[in-house]
Amino acid sequence: MGNKTFTITDNETGKRIELPALKDGQGIPAIDISTLYRDHGYLTFDPGFQSTASCRSGITFIDGDKGILRYRGYPIEQLAESSSFLEVSYLLMNGELPGKEKLDDFVSMISRHTMLKESLRTFYKGFYHDAHPMASMVGVVGSLSAFYHDSTDVHDPRHRVIAAHRMLAKMPTIAAACYKYSIGEPFIYPKNSLSYCGNLLHMMFSVPSEDYVVDPVAEKALDMIFILHADHEQNASTATVRLSGSSGSNPFACISSGITALWGPAHGGANEAVLHMLNEIGDTSNIAKYIAKAKDKDDPFRLMGFGHRVYKNHDPRATIIRKMCYEVLEKFGDPNDPMFELAMGLEEIALKDDYFIEKKLYPNVDFYSGIIYKALGIPTNMFTVMFAVARTVGWVSQWMEMISEPGQRIGRPRQMYVGKDVRDYVPVEKR
Ligand code: SDX
């Protein structure tokens, strides 16, 4: 922004601090405070990072007020309509849409890296039989660096690409094995002849004792849901991946940290929490009671699947996925499914309620994704696992962008210390 600056004045001492303005690209204008502590001895305070840009990124653009989401400049609506998850994955990782030959090579290469080391399969046996699939996914992904020493030098661009491709290729196999282990069924090997999402459905739902045919409607629905969940700028899990990556941790460990952050019900765990909430509400006669609970400051209950830190208008992904809900239920479920009927009733009432309107709490992508997963026969405890599979390409793309940034440094926030002042140790006999 040329020489534009912002001035902060200490109204007690009159001291004035000038800070440079930043306006890179189409993003929100920023004030560069990176030298504030070094030059002036002040920190800024922003718990939850509501007003903090932690990095520069060219991967995903969100305008929360206008409900805009673009991957590398392409509107999410066009990608959801016309692209495929692996083509979008190539775009996110490389910055450009691939030509046919490059896309074919990429798809073929990912397909050929879907297998896990056989000894990795024994890891699952160590988990208790009723382990939550997200718990086993965190453990297994974190262990990958024990198997792939040849792609953990984060400063070698070739290693970074190999590790990224391995993560993208193996997550469906890991996810399906988490599911199979949780239901006590044998693991199913990937089939390279199937599409990315077709393979995931095959590894989840086929059994050795009979043939399984991937349903094209389910395959297309899953592919589109994965496109919608692929990346979302600096959300909690992506910020976690960047922070753990900033210390030079290997990519497998970084992705495992992202999975743990995603698990929370305020983030990727919301899709599972939506179904639990709908089960708790039970039927449309209880909606008013739960809307009142969500509005009650003294009640910790929140309407899961509503609200968003960035979208203060509709979540463009929710608009796309809501339409798909009907198509999937037409094919697989009962459009009068009481769960769906309850969800639509809740959505209708909440959207008219002054509290939700005033606080700009609209349904987000997680409000609808769980309903579709349920119609596809995916159990509730696998919803966030599916989100993790889709978001892996966003995590690895953001990690690669961060680690290859010139002058990349470890992330190390400071704090406002509110604890005890200095005091002397007291021997236990005198306490
Ligand atoms: C995802 O960041 C991303 O991009 C995430 C994500 C991605 O793709 O990576 O989009 C995926 O995580 C979507 C969000 C899924 N989470 C949920 O659906 C859980 C329910 N939503 C809330 O927990 C909440 O809305 C958040 C966490 C999503 C956003 O929280 P914020 O931005 O910190 O908002 P807030 O908690 O400060 O709430 C603002 C006000 C509060 O009231 P006041 O204190 O101002 O009086 O709105 C209220 C909140 O009490 N509020 C809700 C509410 N969400 C916010 N009240 C009832 N129900 C809700 N769902």
Residues whose N, C-alpha, C, O or C-beta is under 5 A from the ligand:
A	BS01	SDX	H232 N235 A236 P265 A266 H267 G268 A270 A294 F301 R302 L303 M304 G305 F306 G307 H308 R309 K359 N364 D366
